Amino acid sequence: MREVGKIIPVILSGGAGSRLWPSSRAAAPKQMLPLVTDKTMIQETVMRFASDMYHDPVFICAAEHEPMIRQQMQDLGVTIGGFLIEPLARNTAAPAVVAALHALELEEDALVLVVPADHHIEKTGAFTRAVAACAPVAAHGHLMTFGITPEYAATGFGYIRKGEPMSPGAFTVDSFVEKPPKNVAERYVESGEYYWNSGIFLFHAQTLLDEMESYSPDVSGPARAAYENAVRSGDIWNLDAEFFSGCQSAPVDKAVMEHTRKAGVVPCQLGWHDIGSFKALQELKADSQGLALSGNIRLSQTRDCIIETDGPLVAAVGVENIAIIVKDGAVLVLNLDKSQDVKEIVAQLKLEDGTPFL
């Protein structure tokens, strides 16, 4: 078995956060914002790696976000391991390949922890213990993910069914299921055999590259070429745009985890939240009346809402299950049951050249 060394955290910060518009904009997407605490989402993420278990964090992001991330890390006093600049978005599989290639340059037996920049984790100690439980199994050649014990029958998350035990706290993966309907999700939760798919992965770099080459060569080949032809400037690697654009756009789950025989899962309870919509944010921040409020607000007979304003007074009377967001000259009024559809407004603005509001 390979010796477990320090882990290289690679933070994926390429999302646009369009379902959190108008709070999240192209110039300052959701991971750059203090949505839950007084720290931004990406600062929260990095703070989980302040121990001797980890190397300095590496960031995968767009070029326009590098200065902002750098400043936010300086504000925390965090040393940066480097920036891998995506010329365009290609989901998470291609960045995982690039992360593995970069890690091998730093350390021959590198373990890589790939984490999104927009997750909120309440129990950081439990997260550290889960990573520690994963590490020996990942070093032995397994692609590990973290299964979140489900709190309810969510239909917006993927599910993982655990298989046979691999080591204390770790199991093989029996199956992945993408966003099941309500009745199926209820059966999964009742069974106790399924976990929410967190989208966080820990793997030995070479194992990931070998499995990607076997199951998704249309991702691994162009991604490798994009990294090998990257232009380096200081701690920044600008991935080659022509090669990177040739990568199939796919998540890690679809590209490799659903196919490989080396997938494993560590079930855990982390107080994990994927801040992917205003509904998710309202559920996380709501008081006993279901209200999550920020700014100059007056209410009457109102509950189960998220209302935020950056200046103008917002008054709400007799409404429920609504988001009202006032930010930088834009106003969003949203039925929270339609939280996933905010991106349709963003798509309209792009077609209509609504650049000042994007």
Phi, psi and omega in degrees: 000138178294148176287142179274116177256201177291151181261138177264109177281128178242119188257120180275114184231045184257354184288151180268342180064038186295337179282356175248020172291143008268002176297317180265124180234167181302320182285335181214078181291171192305326183292345179267003187249151176275078187281329187245315180239191177281355174261151176289165181300319182288328174293317175305315183299312183294327182295342176289347186252022181273063176210171182287355177292339195238149164283174175297143185289146175249141183245137171248118188203175173280156184301322184290345181263350182301314180297324181292316178297316180301316180294319180293327176288322176298322179298330178270348186076028182266131174278133185265135178277344179146166177237129172252112190266120177276126176286340175199164183282136177220040179060212189249343183292312179298315175300326179295320177297314180298319178299318180294317179298318180295319181297322181294334175289332182274326187201131186298319181253043187295135167260134184242129174251111181262121184226138171292153183274358189240027175258143174253126180237117183283323187257082184293328177296319177295324177296316179299318179294323179294318177297318179297323178291326180287324193304312181297325180289319177296319179296333180279358174109025178247148176266109190257143172230171185247119180264124182269125177301119187290139179266340179198175184277073181289140177254357181264359181245155168281160180237148177241130173261125181283151178250229184280152177296141177252321180196172180306116177088355183238144183225157168292164176261122178279318181195157170248140175229126185268116170044072182287160174293167188304313184295325178288318178300322178297319178295320180299314182295318181295328184290331184075008182256354185244151181225150173295141177276112186285339185075017176251133187228143175231128184205157168285132189304315183292325177299314179300316181296318180296315182290322177297319179296325180287318190255338181218064180297336178286351170261309189292321182297303178297325180294319177299315180297322179296322179286316182294336179255016179294149176261121184262137175221102184065237180263020181246128173250112177271107182297144181295123187293320183295314180291318184295325179294340178278355178287137170297136179275108184209149174282161179304320182302309183288324186288324186219319189295326181284350185249324187292151173269005183253013182283140176221161181222141172248109177292140182204158175244107190244356192063046188273136177222126173268107185278076186256357183198168176292331176298314179297320181291320178297317180296325182286321190258355189294147173273193184295342177264007181076020184254133173238108191237146175207122177110196185275098190225140173233137186228151169212129176053046185230138179207166175054050181226157167243124182228124179224136177220139179266014178174291184301144175296133174243125177242137181227133182231123172064036179241152178220151172060042185233146166250133172234114185236121177244116185209123173049048174083005178240148179233128175244128171242122193222130165289122186297338175291347179250025186300329182289347188263003178301328181300340177292326176293318178299319178297320177298316180298322178296319179292328183265012181057048178273040187309319181300337182259002181259000000 
